[in-house]
Every structure is written in C-alpha cells, then in structure tokens.
Amino acid sequence: MMTGNHNYKKVTFDLIVKPIVLEDGVWLGAGSMVTQGVTCFSHSVLGVAAVASFDLEPYTIYAGNPCQILRKRVMEAE
C-alpha cells in the first residue's frame, strides 16, 4: 500500500499523503498495489500483482495493471 507520492510538477517535489481505506472483507492479492486516496469498499478483491489507483466497488473482483473489473463477487451461504 502506497499512501504517499511526490508532486513532480513542483521544483520542491512536495510530498502528497492521502489515506487508504480498507472496508470489511477486502482481499488484496500477493504483490498487489493500492495507491494513495483509494477506498476498497466492502468485500472487494484485488488480484495478485494488480494495481488499484481508483476506488474499488463493493463485492467486485479486479485484476491487472491498471486493474479492471473481472466480475461481481457472489458470496455463497454455508
């Protein structure tokens, strides 16, 4: 998870820091990356090595760089 970055447009290269929010039931695959300011809403899934630079919708599975929606996550009853 990368909560900071730098403003490359400024000579001073100012640090920009924004939080990342992970709601209940979120899964982040091994080697995946979530950038600053992103909210991963309830039960969203980010696949292995995927990169999320925008909010992830609830109950949705993402993969790729940049990540894209694969399908909705359907929860089964036990």
Buried (B, 14 or more C-beta within 10 A) or exposed (E): BEBEBEEEEEEEEEEEEEEBEBEEBBBBEEEBBBBBBBBBBBBBBBBEBBBBBEEBBBBBBBBBEEBEEBEEBEEEEE
